[in-house]
Structure formats: C-alpha cells, structure tokens
C-alpha cells in the first residue's frame, strides 16, 4: 500500500459522490492507499471542509471517517525543509511527504512545481487527474 499525501483541495474535490474525483475518496475508504497527514494538515482539512459546507458536523464526520481508518499514517514532523517559498503554508504537505516516505503528493497547486527543480530531498508531485489514473493500477 502506497503512502500518499493529499493537498486539501484534492481531498475536498473527492468528497462529493457526483464529482469525477469521488473515486479518490472511495478508494481511500476501501483501503487502496495510505493517507498520510500531520496535525496541521488535518486541521486544515477540517477548517476548509467546515468553511465550504458551512457545517461543523459534516467536517467533524469527515475527519472522524479519516481517523477511524486503518490505512492512515499520522506523521509528526520535527524538521521543516521550507522548500516552497511562494506559499510557506504548502510546506506542511512537503514535510509530511518526506517524513512519511510518500510516493507522491497529490496537488494541482502550481506552488509545488518548484519541487521538480530540487534534487534532494526528492518529493514527487502529481495532479489529481494523474492520481485517478494511478488508482486504477491499485
């Protein structure tokens, strides 16, 4: 089972059954990949879901659904690489991916493009459409 880090927008895009990205959430629930996150990432997930749904209970239920899965890795980061300077807030995903030895970060955020130019530590980033294709192989 591959370790994956999901950018918040990619997670949110996968939650609606009517979304073309719903297989990302479904396959997580089915245990096809391991979702890695830090406390900061989980907090951002909850904050954004609550903001978009205008419902603390929906956000809480989604976070509970994540936390009650066996295919998760709660990561504690002790070193911050600060590889992304355009939006420092994105570094929490990078640091998590490095510590978790994640196969990749799934993100459509262009701030992650800088990682292609950094040879060490190597962090692979793929967009959400490519991740859908990857899931078909699992």
N, C-alpha and C positions, 0 to 999 in steps of 0.2 A: 504494500500500500504506500503510495507516494505522499510525502509531506507537501502541502500546498498552503500558500498564504493568499487570501483573497482581499483585495482592496475593497473598501466599504461600498463603493458604487457598484462593483461587480456582485457583491453579496446581495445588495438591495435589488438589483436588476433581476436576480434569480428567484425572488420570493413569490412573485405572483404566478399563479397557475397559467394564466393567459400569456405570460412572457415567453418569448423564444428561448430565453435563458433559464427557464424553470428546471431543465434537466441538471443544472449545476446544483441546485438545492436538493432536488430529488436524489441525485447520485450521492450527495453528502449523507442524506438520511439513510440511504441504502448501504453506506459504508464503503463506497468505491474509492475514496481518498481520505486522507487525514488532514483535517483543517487545523492549522497552527495559528495561534494568536497569543498576544500579550494582554495584560490588563488594560493597557491604553487602547489597543485595537478593539477589545470587547466593549470598552466604554464608548468608543466612537461608533461602533455598530449600534449600540443601544440608543445613543443620542440622535443619530441620523434617522434611524427607523422611527423613533418616537416623534421626531420633527415631521417626517413625511406622512406618517399615518395619523398624527395628532392624537395618538393613543398610547399612554404609558403601558397599558395592559398588553397590547399587541407586541410592543417592543420587549416587554418582560417575557412574554411567552416564547418569542423567537430566541431570545438569549437563553432561556431555560432549555429550549429544544436543542440548542448547540451544546450547552454544558452537560446535558444528560446523555450524550452520545459517547460511545467508546472510541470512536475514530477522531479524537481530538488530541491536541498537544498544547497544554498551557505552558508557554515559554516565559522564562524570566530572563531578561536581558540585563547584563551587568556592564557591557561595553557598548558605547554608541559610536558607530563609524562615521556618521554625518556625511554620507556620500552624496546626498541630494541637497543642493544649496538653494535651488529655485523655490522649494516649498519644504521647509525643515520638518513639517508635520508628517510628510511621507516617509521620513526615516524610520519611524516605528515599524513599518512593514518590512523595510530592508533589514533592519537589525534582527527582527523576528525570523526572517527567512534565513539569514546567515546562521543564527544560533540553532535553528531547527534543521539545518541542512536540507532546506526545502528544494524540491525540484525546480520550482519557479514561483514567482509572484504573478497573480492574475490581475492585470490592471490595464485600463485604457488611458490612464493619465500619462501625458507626454513628459511630465517631470521625471519619470522613471527611465526615459531614453538615455540619460547620462550614464546609466549603469552599463550600457553597451561599450563605453569607452574606458571602463575601469577594469583592468585585468585581475586585480586582487583587492578584496575578495570578490570572486565571481558570483554574481547574482543574476539569474535568468528571469526575464520578464516576458510574459506572453499576454496578448489581448484576450478578451472574453470569447471572441469567436474561435480563436485557435484552441482555447481551453475546451470549448464544446466538442471540437474535433478530437482532442486528446481523450476526452471522456469516453468516446466510442471505442477506444482501444482497451479500456479497463474492464 
